Structures are given as C-alpha cells and as structure tokens.
Amino acid sequence: GSSPTIDAVTLCALCDRDPRMLEVAARRAASFGCDVPVYPADGLGDLFQTAKPDVVVVCTPDFLHADQVAAALGAGCEVVVEKPLAVDAEGCRRVVEAAGRSPGRVQVALNCRYMPWAVMMKRLLAQGVVGRVVQVSVDWMLDARKGAMYFTRWHAEKAYSGGLLVHKASQPGRCAG
C-alpha cells in the first residue's frame, strides 16, 4: 500500500533524558527558526498535555522504547519508534495493548534503511539486477573502535538492549525489504 504524504511538519517540542543533548537539540532547532519547549524525559506527561503532538518520534535507548511508545499511544499520538519496538516480549505486549486502546498507530523505523548503500541495494533488488534472493547472511564486523564503544555503553547489558540479536538482527532484511 501507499503511505500518505506530509506537506509540512511543525516541531512542537523536544524531550531527552540527557539535559546536555536536550540543550544542543534546542539550539539546533532554534537555528532553523523552531523555538520550541523542552521537556526532561520524566516530563512526557506534561509534553503530551501542553504541546499536544500529533506524532511522537521515539529514538532513545532500546530499554525505554516500550514505556515511551505506550505513553505516546495513551496520549492518542501516532508513533515512529527506532527499532527494536521493545527489548522483550513483555514490552511488546504492553505496546500492543496500548495500541489496541489508542487511535494512534505505531511505525517501527530503521535509520540505516536510508543510508546510500541500503538505498542502492534496494534499487538493485527491485530492478532484478541481483536476481531472486533466497538467503541473506550477515556478519557484523565491529572494528576495535566502534565495537569497543558499542559494548561499553548501554548496549552491553541485555536488560537495556535485548542483546545483540534483538538490537541488530532486524537490520539486514529491513534494509533490503
């Protein structure tokens, strides 16, 4: 099916759990003429009541997704959430239940889908240049710098990321499909 197009989007608020990043984002938004209110992560309820967003974009550490998506749905918002939807089955259940009670919908997004290599791969597949795909195999080659950084942040704890399989396994097929 086709997706509706959006002619204009108005940024109505910013929220972040890191006050420094919230300040950086607010300055960046202001540089584009968007002087919007900012909310700490524990201020989501206030954000929903005062800013009244139509759409909420959730791009936080994975372990926060389920609660934030459910809260946005509870406020009647449409939600775009960076993958994964949740780090465990219970989080997914909470989101599905919230979606059942809400007029809002949830879209799970993948930012690497729009990277140049992924766009080219999608085009080549669609044109039939590659032929019929019968298997996809992926090896993650984490270099010492990025790999070391990745496992020293919140990703290293399964409770926060769901583990490497939950955090990364959906990417190859989503980029190609």
C-alpha positions, 0 to 999 in steps of 0.5 A, spaced: 500 500 500 501 507 499 503 511 505 500 518 505 504 524 504 506 530 509 506 537 506 509 540 512 511 538 519 511 543 525 516 541 531 512 542 537 517 540 542 523 536 544 524 531 550 531 527 552 533 524 558 540 527 557 539 535 559 546 536 555 543 533 548 536 536 550 540 543 550 544 542 543 537 539 540 534 546 542 539 550 539 539 546 533 532 547 532 532 554 534 537 555 528 532 553 523 527 558 526 523 552 531 523 555 538 520 550 541 519 547 549 523 542 552 521 537 556 526 532 561 524 525 559 520 524 566 516 530 563 512 526 557 506 527 561 506 534 561 509 534 553 503 530 551 498 535 555 501 542 553 504 541 546 499 536 544 503 532 538 500 529 533 506 524 532 511 522 537 518 520 534 521 515 539 529 514 538 532 513 545 535 507 548 532 500 546 530 499 554 525 505 554 522 504 547 516 500 550 514 505 556 515 511 551 511 508 545 505 506 550 505 513 553 505 516 546 499 511 544 495 513 551 496 520 549 492 518 542 499 520 538 501 516 532 508 513 533 515 512 529 519 508 534 527 506 532 527 499 532 527 494 536 519 496 538 521 493 545 527 489 548 522 483 550 516 480 549 513 483 555 514 490 552 511 488 546 505 486 549 504 492 553 505 496 546 500 492 543 495 493 548 496 500 548 495 500 541 489 496 541 486 502 546 489 508 542 487 511 535 494 512 534 498 507 530 505 505 531 511 505 525 517 501 527 523 505 523 530 503 521 535 509 520 540 505 516 534 503 511 536 510 508 543 510 508 546 510 500 548 503 500 541 500 503 538 505 498 542 502 492 541 495 494 534 496 494 534 499 487 538 493 485 533 488 488 527 491 485 530 492 478 532 484 478 539 486 477 541 481 483 536 476 481 531 472 486 534 472 493 533 466 497 538 467 503 541 473 506 547 472 511 550 477 515 556 478 519 557 484 523 564 486 523 565 491 529 572 494 528 576 495 535 573 502 535 566 502 534 565 495 537 569 497 543 564 503 544 558 499 542 559 494 548 561 499 553 555 503 553 548 501 554 548 496 549 552 491 553 547 489 558 541 485 555 536 488 560 537 495 556 538 492 549 535 485 548 542 483 546 545 483 540 540 479 536 534 483 538 538 490 537 541 488 530 538 482 527 532 486 524 537 490 520 539 486 514 532 484 511 529 491 513 534 494 509 533 490 503 525 489 504 
